[in-house]
Every structure is written in C-alpha cells, then in structure tokens.
C-alpha cells in the first residue's frame, strides 16, 4: 500500500503554533488550507488578537470544520493588554514585552497539547520549548520558517562563521542597513537578542529531521542547500503559499477606482502590517509618487494609539497635486485582489517575504524599498532574480523622492524596464505550472514522520 492510500484511511491531527505576527500566521494559515484538502485536521494556536482576521476567512471559505482555532491566553503583563498580544500595530518599544509574555506561555501550551493530543506539531522560530513539550509526549515536531531561505542561510552562516563573508556575493547588507540594525538593537535588551538567536538555533535543532521553508527551488535552491550543510537538516520547501483573493474584497471602493484606470498604469504602495514609516520617509515617498508618471494606491499605517489624519501625515497640498492619479487609504487594502488587477503595473514594497511571494506569483514587478530584518536581503534576491529594482538610500539611510520616481517610471513605464516586466511574467507562469508540486512533497514528508504513531493506520 503506498503512502497516498494509507494517509487517506485516517486524518492526521496537526497542531500549528506560529509566532504572534501576521506575517507568520498568514503562511501557517495558507499551509493549513493546503493540508486540510489532503486529509489533515488542523488546530491553529494563537492569541485571540491574531484571530480577528482569521475567523471571518474560515467562515467565508467554509473551513470551520477542518481548521480549529485554539486560543492561547498569554499571562498578563504591565503595558501589554490583550489587544497588544500581536505584532500587528504593536508599538516597537513593546516588542520585547510581548516576547517575554510569549515565553511564559509554556504551561498554557502544555495544557493545549495535552488536550488536543496531536499527531504532529508544526511550530515557529521563537518557541524552542514547544518541540520539547511535544517530545515529552512522543509527538514529532517540525519547524516552519516563514521568512526566506536566503535570510536563514545568511543568518546561520553568521552564527557559524561570524568573521567570514557570505559565499553568495549578491546577498548582503548595505552599510546604512547594518547601522540601522545596530540602532534598532539598542531598543531591545542584549539579553533578549541573545535569547532570540539561541531560540532560532534550538528550534532548528529540535525539528524532526526536516525543516519546512516557504519558497520554491527555482529561486531558493542554492540557499536551501547551504542551510542543510550548516544545520544538518534537510530543507523541504512548501511553495509560495500565497493567499488567494476572496470574493468579499470585490466591492471595495478601491477596486472600483482601480478599474477605471488603464492597463498596467497603476502601482500599489504598501510596507506591510508591522513597519511604520518615519515622517521623513513618508514625505520622500509622497514626493516620489507625486513626481512619477503613474497612478497609485498607497496604504499608510500608524502604530496603535499614534494615529494621524492623512492630511497631517503627508506634505501640505499633496492630495491637490496628485488629484485623481492617487488614492491614499489607511491601515488596510485587499492586497491580493489589487495586485491581481490587470491595471496594476508595479508594487512598491518593503520586501517582506509574503509580499515578495505574492508579487512573484501574480507576476507584478517590484520597486523594492526594504526597511529592516530580512527585507534588505529579500530585496537583493528580487534584483538577482531580475523581477524588480531597488530604491537605494544614501549613505545616511535617507530616501530621495527624485530617485523613487525614477525607479518607479523605469520599472513600470520605460523601455529599460521591459526585461523586468517580462521576467515577472515568466516567474508567474513558472509558479502556475508548478501548481502544488511542493505541497505534495510536504504531505509525504509529514506522513513519514507520523506513520510510526499508533493512532495513524
């Protein structure tokens, strides 16, 4: 009897446990959706603050019987009420407090795993205690990396060879990015930084034989091989895991506006749910959009409790100058639906990995404006693959509006950007042809891990 026949005899119960960021929960949720189509039952564990957006999706996609939400009630800490139990909109000075609360959740998680009795745990990178709890119950566990293989090969190289250059010369941090990282690290206690690094190493170490990474071999292959050589774990890629547009986004006022524009004439500008632009950056981006020759939809976000009126946040006279060419929206826009619209010709992105994958799948070229963490390395990868161009800051890390407009025009409109636009289309077709090739491999790997457990026939 082959594995595909065996696996169909009884559903495999998987407990999924992502870190408390939207950029982590979203790919875990997309992986869950793929697995439930292949006879898995999923229990997705996170805080109620993170389930606000997920609950409606479960109803809309008729998944409430297959994906079960499990509330993780974090211990109460000063300055961290329940609506802050997520990185989405979290003021940056509270990040280490959230990590502390999360680290204290082990006893609650132990109760959850005892109650659900899963066949498998799929966990994230900041909770090395989770696979330990699973191991005590003889439950196999696998770490799922939602960032790029490029980033993690760089990270593990730095762990192993701190004074040696990364062997892939196109992937690096610029001097101003390194300076910003040092500055950002000053906001977080050194003990917390060391804990995070140790957590990542332990989470890899405690993963059962394999690690799952979001991506596909055409762009990630060499970086996955390097991760394997550094960690002695086999990397299994899960594909792009891009959220499909949903019907409830269809009547949006934004889309009505976008539908009135001409094909490829408009860009989408968004920097993710967890990064907030400085006033200086906002002004330069506004200047760049104003000077460009394209229409734009710009999503502007503020940290919780620090909201400004758009008229205050943007340069005086901005709305009058851009007129019907631009639409600025607060907090959220239906990104997948917008990027999939034929009138979109480019994506000004921070290069978070979810956004890069989405752009690749849909075939929209990227104007890269990385901010921090893995984003600069992802931006270098975007240029290496040939599907976008980066707006490079000056030596002090400052953006320039004139350069922003030049790069936008080049990528979206000019002859110089033709090869980029073409490569973006080819990448999209490559992903379309592959379909769920990676997921089928993942299912086989997960089944192999679970088949020794007595309650899987």
C-alpha positions as CSV (number, residue, x, y, z in Angstrom):
1,X,0.0,0.0,0.0
2,X,1.5,3.4,-1.0
3,X,1.6,6.4,1.3
4,X,-1.2,8.3,-0.5
5,X,-3.6,5.3,0.0
6,X,-2.5,4.9,3.6
7,X,-2.9,8.5,4.5
8,X,-6.5,8.6,3.3
9,X,-7.5,6.0,5.9
10,X,-7.3,8.3,8.8
11,X,-7.0,12.1,9.2
12,X,-3.7,13.3,10.7
13,X,-4.2,15.8,13.5
14,X,-1.7,18.7,13.3
15,X,-1.2,21.4,15.9
16,X,0.2,24.6,14.3
17,X,1.9,27.1,16.5
18,X,3.1,30.3,14.8
19,X,4.8,33.3,16.3
20,X,2.4,36.2,17.1
21,X,3.0,38.2,13.9
22,X,0.5,38.5,11.0
23,X,3.4,37.8,8.6
24,X,3.8,34.4,10.4
25,X,0.2,33.5,11.0
26,X,-0.8,34.1,7.4
27,X,1.6,31.5,5.8
28,X,0.7,29.0,8.6
29,X,-2.9,29.5,7.7
30,X,-2.3,29.1,4.0
31,X,-0.3,25.9,4.7
32,X,-3.2,24.7,6.8
33,X,-5.7,25.3,3.9
34,X,-3.5,23.2,1.6
35,X,-3.2,20.3,4.2
36,X,-6.9,20.1,5.0
37,X,-7.5,19.2,1.3
38,X,-5.3,16.2,1.8
39,X,-6.9,14.7,4.9
40,X,-5.3,16.6,7.7
41,X,-7.2,18.2,10.6
42,X,-5.6,21.4,11.7
43,X,-5.6,23.1,15.1
44,X,-4.2,26.6,14.8
45,X,-3.0,28.0,18.1
46,X,-2.5,31.8,18.6
47,X,-3.9,34.7,20.7
48,X,-7.4,36.0,20.2
49,X,-6.0,39.3,18.9
50,X,-4.5,37.4,16.0
51,X,-7.7,35.5,15.2
52,X,-9.8,38.6,14.4
53,X,-8.9,38.5,10.7
54,X,-8.7,34.7,10.5
55,X,-12.2,33.9,11.9
56,X,-14.1,35.6,9.0
57,X,-11.9,33.8,6.5
58,X,-12.7,30.4,8.0
59,X,-16.4,31.2,7.6
60,X,-16.1,32.6,4.1
61,X,-14.1,29.6,2.9
62,X,-16.2,27.0,4.7
63,X,-13.2,25.8,6.7
64,X,-14.7,25.9,10.3
65,X,-15.0,22.1,10.5
66,X,-11.4,21.5,9.2
67,X,-9.3,24.3,10.8
68,X,-10.0,24.7,14.5
69,X,-8.8,27.9,16.3
70,X,-7.2,27.3,19.7
71,X,-6.9,30.4,21.9
72,X,-3.5,31.0,23.6
73,X,-4.2,33.2,26.6
74,X,-0.9,34.9,27.4
75,X,0.0,35.7,31.0
76,X,-0.9,39.3,32.0
77,X,2.0,41.7,31.9
78,X,2.0,45.5,32.6
79,X,1.7,47.6,29.5
80,X,0.5,44.6,27.4
81,X,-3.3,44.4,27.4
82,X,-4.8,41.6,25.3
83,X,-5.2,43.7,22.1
84,X,-1.4,44.0,22.1
85,X,-1.0,40.2,22.0
86,X,0.0,40.5,18.4
87,X,2.8,42.3,16.4
88,X,0.2,43.8,14.1
89,X,0.2,47.5,15.0
90,X,2.4,46.9,18.1
91,X,4.5,49.9,19.2
92,X,8.1,48.9,18.7
93,X,9.1,49.5,22.4
94,X,6.7,46.8,23.5
95,X,8.2,44.0,21.3
96,X,10.4,42.6,24.0
97,X,7.5,42.7,26.5
98,X,5.4,40.6,24.0
99,X,8.3,38.1,23.7
100,X,8.5,37.8,27.5
101,X,4.8,37.1,27.7
102,X,5.1,34.6,24.9
103,X,7.9,32.8,26.7
104,X,5.8,32.5,29.8
105,X,3.1,30.6,27.8
106,X,4.7,27.2,28.1
107,X,2.4,25.9,30.9
108,X,-0.7,27.0,28.9
109,X,0.7,25.5,25.7
110,X,1.4,22.2,27.6
111,X,-2.3,22.1,28.6
112,X,-3.3,22.7,25.0
113,X,-1.1,19.9,23.6
114,X,-2.4,17.5,26.4
115,X,-6.0,18.4,25.4
116,X,-5.6,18.1,21.6
117,X,-3.2,15.1,21.5
118,X,-2.0,15.9,18.0
119,X,-0.1,13.5,15.8
120,X,2.3,16.3,14.8
121,X,3.4,19.8,15.9
122,X,4.4,22.5,13.3
123,X,6.0,25.4,15.2
124,X,7.8,28.7,14.6
125,X,11.2,30.0,15.5
126,X,10.8,31.8,18.8
127,X,9.5,28.9,21.0
128,X,12.1,26.2,21.4
129,X,10.1,25.0,24.4
130,X,7.2,23.9,22.2
131,X,9.0,21.0,20.4
132,X,10.4,20.0,23.9
133,X,6.8,19.7,25.2
134,X,5.8,17.7,22.2
135,X,8.8,15.4,22.6
136,X,7.8,14.6,26.2
137,X,4.6,13.3,24.7
138,X,6.4,11.4,21.9
139,X,4.9,13.8,19.3
140,X,7.1,14.6,16.3
141,X,7.6,18.2,15.5
142,X,8.8,20.3,12.6
143,X,9.8,23.9,12.4
144,X,8.2,26.0,9.7
145,X,10.3,29.0,8.5
146,X,8.0,31.7,7.0
147,X,10.9,34.0,6.0
148,X,13.2,33.4,3.0
149,X,15.8,30.6,2.7
150,X,18.1,33.5,1.6
151,X,17.7,35.2,5.0
152,X,18.2,32.0,7.0
153,X,21.2,30.8,5.1
154,X,22.8,34.2,5.8
155,X,21.8,34.0,9.5
156,X,23.2,30.5,10.0
157,X,26.4,31.4,8.2
158,X,26.8,34.4,10.6
159,X,26.2,32.0,13.6
160,X,28.8,29.6,12.3
161,X,31.4,31.9,10.7
162,X,30.9,35.3,12.2
163,X,34.1,36.8,10.7
164,X,33.7,35.2,7.2
165,X,32.0,36.7,4.1
166,X,28.7,35.1,3.0
167,X,29.6,32.9,0.0
168,X,26.8,34.4,-2.2
169,X,28.1,37.8,-3.1
170,X,24.8,39.3,-4.4
171,X,23.3,38.9,-1.0
172,X,24.5,41.3,1.6
173,X,23.5,44.2,3.9
174,X,24.5,47.7,2.9
175,X,26.4,49.8,5.5
176,X,23.4,52.0,6.3
177,X,21.3,48.9,6.9
178,X,23.9,47.5,9.3
179,X,24.0,50.8,11.1
180,X,20.2,50.8,11.4
181,X,20.2,47.3,12.7
182,X,22.6,48.3,15.5
183,X,20.4,51.3,16.3
184,X,17.3,49.1,16.4
185,X,19.1,46.6,18.6
186,X,19.6,49.3,21.2
187,X,15.8,49.4,21.7
188,X,15.9,45.8,22.8
189,X,17.9,44.4,25.8
190,X,21.0,42.5,24.7
191,X,19.8,39.5,26.7
192,X,16.6,39.4,24.6
193,X,18.7,39.5,21.4
194,X,20.9,36.6,22.6
195,X,17.7,34.7,23.6
196,X,16.2,35.1,20.1
197,X,19.4,33.8,18.4
198,X,19.5,30.9,20.8
199,X,15.8,30.2,20.2
200,X,16.4,30.1,16.4
201,X,19.2,27.6,16.7
202,X,17.3,25.4,19.2
203,X,14.2,25.5,17.0
204,X,16.2,24.1,14.1
205,X,18.0,21.6,16.2
206,X,14.7,20.2,17.7
207,X,13.0,19.9,14.4
208,X,12.5,16.2,13.4
209,X,14.9,15.5,10.5
210,X,13.5,18.2,8.3
211,X,12.7,21.9,8.3
212,X,9.9,23.5,6.2
213,X,10.7,26.8,4.5
214,X,8.3,29.0,2.5
215,X,9.6,29.2,-1.1
216,X,10.5,27.2,-4.2
217,X,13.7,25.7,-5.6
218,X,13.9,27.9,-8.7
219,X,14.9,30.8,-6.5
220,X,15.8,29.2,-3.2
221,X,17.6,26.1,-4.2
222,X,21.3,27.1,-3.5
223,X,20.3,28.8,-0.2
224,X,18.4,25.7,1.0
225,X,21.4,23.5,0.2
226,X,23.6,25.9,2.2
227,X,21.2,25.8,5.2
228,X,21.3,22.0,5.1
229,X,25.1,22.0,5.1
230,X,25.2,24.3,8.1
231,X,22.4,22.8,10.2
232,X,22.5,19.1,9.1
233,X,18.7,19.3,8.5
234,X,17.0,18.6,5.2
235,X,15.1,21.6,3.9
236,X,11.6,20.9,2.4
237,X,10.2,23.8,0.5
238,X,6.4,24.4,0.8
239,X,5.9,26.7,-2.2
240,X,4.9,30.3,-2.3
241,X,1.7,29.9,-0.1
242,X,0.1,33.0,-1.5
243,X,-3.3,34.0,-0.2
244,X,-5.9,33.8,-2.9
245,X,-8.2,36.8,-3.4
246,X,-11.6,36.4,-1.8
247,X,-15.0,37.4,-3.1
248,X,-15.7,39.7,-0.2
249,X,-13.0,42.1,-1.4
250,X,-14.7,42.5,-4.7
251,X,-16.9,45.5,-4.0
252,X,-14.2,47.7,-2.5
253,X,-14.2,51.3,-3.3
254,X,-10.5,51.0,-4.0
255,X,-11.1,48.4,-6.7
256,X,-13.9,50.5,-8.3
257,X,-11.3,53.3,-8.6
258,X,-8.6,51.0,-9.9
259,X,-10.9,49.5,-12.6
260,X,-11.3,53.0,-14.1
261,X,-7.5,53.2,-14.8
262,X,-5.8,51.8,-17.9
263,X,-3.8,48.5,-18.1
264,X,-0.5,48.5,-16.2
265,X,-0.8,52.2,-15.4
266,X,-1.0,52.0,-11.6
267,X,1.2,50.9,-8.7
268,X,0.4,49.6,-5.3
269,X,2.4,51.0,-2.4
270,X,2.4,49.1,0.9
271,X,5.0,48.4,3.6
272,X,3.4,45.6,5.5
273,X,1.4,45.4,8.7
274,X,4.4,45.7,11.2
275,X,6.5,48.5,9.9
276,X,5.7,52.2,10.2
277,X,7.3,54.9,8.1
278,X,9.1,57.8,9.7
279,X,7.8,61.3,8.8
280,X,10.9,61.8,6.7
281,X,10.4,58.6,4.7
282,X,6.7,59.4,4.2
283,X,7.5,62.8,2.8
284,X,10.1,61.5,0.3
285,X,7.8,58.7,-0.8
286,X,5.0,61.3,-1.3
287,X,7.4,63.4,-3.3
288,X,8.4,60.4,-5.4
289,X,4.8,59.4,-6.1
290,X,3.9,63.0,-7.0
291,X,6.8,63.3,-9.5
292,X,6.2,59.8,-11.1
293,X,4.1,59.4,-14.2
294,X,1.9,56.6,-12.8
295,X,-1.4,56.3,-10.8
296,X,-1.0,54.8,-7.3
297,X,-2.8,53.3,-4.3
298,X,-0.8,53.9,-1.2
299,X,-1.6,52.2,2.1
300,X,-0.5,54.3,5.1
301,X,-0.4,52.8,8.6
302,X,0.3,54.1,12.1
303,X,1.1,52.2,15.3
304,X,-1.8,51.6,17.6
305,X,-2.5,54.8,19.6
306,X,-0.4,57.0,17.3
307,X,-2.8,57.7,14.5
308,X,-2.6,60.9,12.5
309,X,-5.0,62.4,10.0
310,X,-3.7,61.7,6.5
311,X,-3.7,65.5,5.8
312,X,-1.3,65.9,8.8
313,X,0.8,62.8,7.9
314,X,1.5,63.8,4.3
315,X,3.1,67.0,2.8
316,X,0.8,70.0,2.5
317,X,-1.0,70.2,-0.8
318,X,-0.2,66.5,-1.7
319,X,-3.8,65.5,-2.4
320,X,-4.4,68.5,-4.5
321,X,-1.2,68.0,-6.6
322,X,-1.9,64.3,-7.3
323,X,-5.6,64.7,-7.8
324,X,-7.3,61.6,-9.4
325,X,-3.9,60.0,-10.0
326,X,-3.6,58.8,-6.5
327,X,-5.6,57.1,-3.7
328,X,-4.3,57.0,-0.2
329,X,-6.0,54.6,2.2
330,X,-5.4,54.0,5.9
331,X,-4.4,50.7,7.6
332,X,-5.6,48.0,5.1
333,X,-6.4,47.3,1.5
334,X,-7.2,44.0,-0.3
335,X,-3.6,43.4,-1.4
336,X,-4.1,40.1,-3.3
337,X,-7.1,41.5,-5.2
338,X,-5.3,44.7,-6.1
339,X,-2.1,43.1,-7.3
340,X,-4.1,40.7,-9.4
341,X,-5.9,43.5,-11.2
342,X,-4.6,44.0,-14.8
343,X,-4.3,47.7,-14.3
344,X,-1.5,47.2,-11.7
345,X,1.9,47.6,-13.3
346,X,4.2,47.6,-10.2
347,X,4.4,47.1,-6.5
348,X,6.3,49.4,-4.2
349,X,7.1,47.0,-1.4
350,X,9.2,46.7,1.8
351,X,10.0,43.2,0.5
352,X,8.6,41.2,3.4
353,X,8.7,37.6,2.2
354,X,4.9,37.2,2.0
355,X,4.7,40.2,-0.3
356,X,7.6,39.1,-2.5
357,X,6.0,35.7,-3.0
358,X,2.6,37.3,-3.8
359,X,4.2,39.6,-6.3
360,X,6.1,36.7,-7.9
361,X,3.0,34.5,-8.2
362,X,0.9,37.2,-9.7
363,X,3.6,38.5,-12.0
364,X,3.9,42.1,-10.8
365,X,7.4,43.7,-10.9
366,X,8.7,45.1,-7.6
367,X,10.0,48.5,-6.7
368,X,11.9,47.4,-3.6
369,X,12.2,49.7,-0.6
370,X,13.4,47.4,2.2
371,X,13.2,48.7,5.8
372,X,14.7,46.1,8.2
373,X,15.1,42.5,9.3
374,X,15.1,40.1,6.3
375,X,13.8,42.7,3.9
376,X,17.1,44.1,2.6
377,X,18.3,40.5,1.7
378,X,15.0,39.8,0.0
379,X,15.4,43.0,-2.0
380,X,18.8,41.8,-3.2
381,X,17.2,38.5,-4.2
382,X,14.5,40.3,-6.1
383,X,17.2,42.1,-8.1
384,X,19.2,38.9,-8.5
385,X,16.2,37.1,-10.0
386,X,15.5,40.1,-12.2
387,X,11.9,40.8,-11.3
388,X,12.4,44.2,-9.7
389,X,14.7,47.2,-8.9
390,X,15.6,48.6,-5.5
391,X,15.4,52.2,-4.4
392,X,18.8,52.6,-2.8
393,X,19.1,55.1,0.1
394,X,22.0,57.5,0.5
395,X,24.9,56.7,2.9
396,X,22.9,58.0,5.8
397,X,20.0,55.7,5.0
398,X,17.8,58.5,3.7
399,X,15.3,58.1,0.8
400,X,15.3,60.5,-2.1
401,X,12.0,61.4,-3.8
402,X,13.5,62.1,-7.2
403,X,15.2,58.7,-7.2
404,X,11.9,57.0,-6.1
405,X,10.1,58.5,-9.1
406,X,12.9,57.5,-11.5
407,X,12.8,53.8,-10.4
408,X,9.0,53.7,-10.5
409,X,8.9,55.1,-14.0
410,X,11.7,52.8,-15.2
411,X,10.1,49.6,-13.8
412,X,6.6,50.4,-14.9
413,X,6.8,52.5,-18.0
414,X,10.1,52.8,-19.7
415,X,11.9,50.6,-22.2
416,X,14.7,50.0,-19.7
417,X,12.2,48.1,-17.5
418,X,10.9,45.8,-20.3
419,X,13.1,42.9,-19.2
420,X,12.0,43.2,-15.6
421,X,8.3,43.2,-16.6
422,X,8.9,40.2,-18.8
423,X,10.8,38.3,-16.1
424,X,8.0,39.0,-13.6
425,X,5.5,37.4,-16.1
426,X,7.8,34.4,-16.7
427,X,8.1,33.9,-12.9
428,X,4.4,33.9,-12.5
429,X,4.0,31.3,-15.3
430,X,6.7,29.1,-13.7
431,X,4.7,29.1,-10.4
432,X,1.4,28.5,-12.1
433,X,2.8,25.4,-14.0
434,X,4.3,24.0,-10.8
435,X,0.9,24.1,-9.0
436,X,1.0,22.3,-5.7
437,X,4.1,20.3,-6.5
438,X,5.9,21.3,-3.3
439,X,2.8,20.6,-1.1
440,X,2.6,17.1,-2.4
441,X,6.2,16.5,-1.2
442,X,5.4,18.2,2.1
443,X,2.4,15.8,2.7
444,X,4.6,12.8,2.0
445,X,7.3,14.0,4.5
446,X,4.8,14.8,7.2
447,X,3.1,11.4,6.7
448,X,6.5,9.7,7.0
449,X,7.0,11.4,10.4
450,X,3.6,10.4,11.7
451,X,3.3,6.9,10.4
452,X,5.1,5.4,13.4
453,X,2.4,6.7,15.8
454,X,-0.1,4.1,16.8
455,X,-3.2,6.2,16.0
456,X,-2.3,6.7,12.4
457,X,-3.1,3.5,10.4
